Amino acid sequence: MEEVLCPERTYLLSLGSRQGNAHLHWHIAGLPSGVPYERQQFHALMTENGVLTPAPAENADLARRLRARLAGPRSCPESR
């Protein structure tokens, strides 16, 4: 995800509870570049501050790019 989207930072979260989720799952949230510091950290994860709603075609394109990255060379020049 980092090599495809080149985020400012990446948040890894395990959200939920035993009452709500009977399994373990992780959320990988990339913070876009250019987000002011005061809007990073927990602020960026609060839905009351807005959520991204990409169109189905955008989601399909992102999925294609992620699959291609998993199968091939790095695509982000800043990658480690």
Residue pairs with C-beta under 8 A, 6 or more apart in sequence:
1 7
1 10
1 28
1 30
1 66
2 10
2 30
2 76
2 79
3 69
3 74
3 75
3 76
3 79
4 62
4 65
4 66
4 69
4 75
4 76
5 30
5 32
5 76
6 33
6 76
6 78
7 30
7 31
7 32
7 33
8 31
8 32
8 33
8 34
8 35
8 40
9 30
9 31
9 40
10 28
10 29
10 30
10 31
11 27
11 28
11 29
11 30
11 31
11 44
11 45
12 26
12 27
12 28
12 29
13 26
13 27
13 29
13 45
14 24
14 25
14 26
14 27
15 27
16 25
29 44
29 45
31 40
31 44
35 44
39 49
43 49
54 62
65 75
68 75
69 75
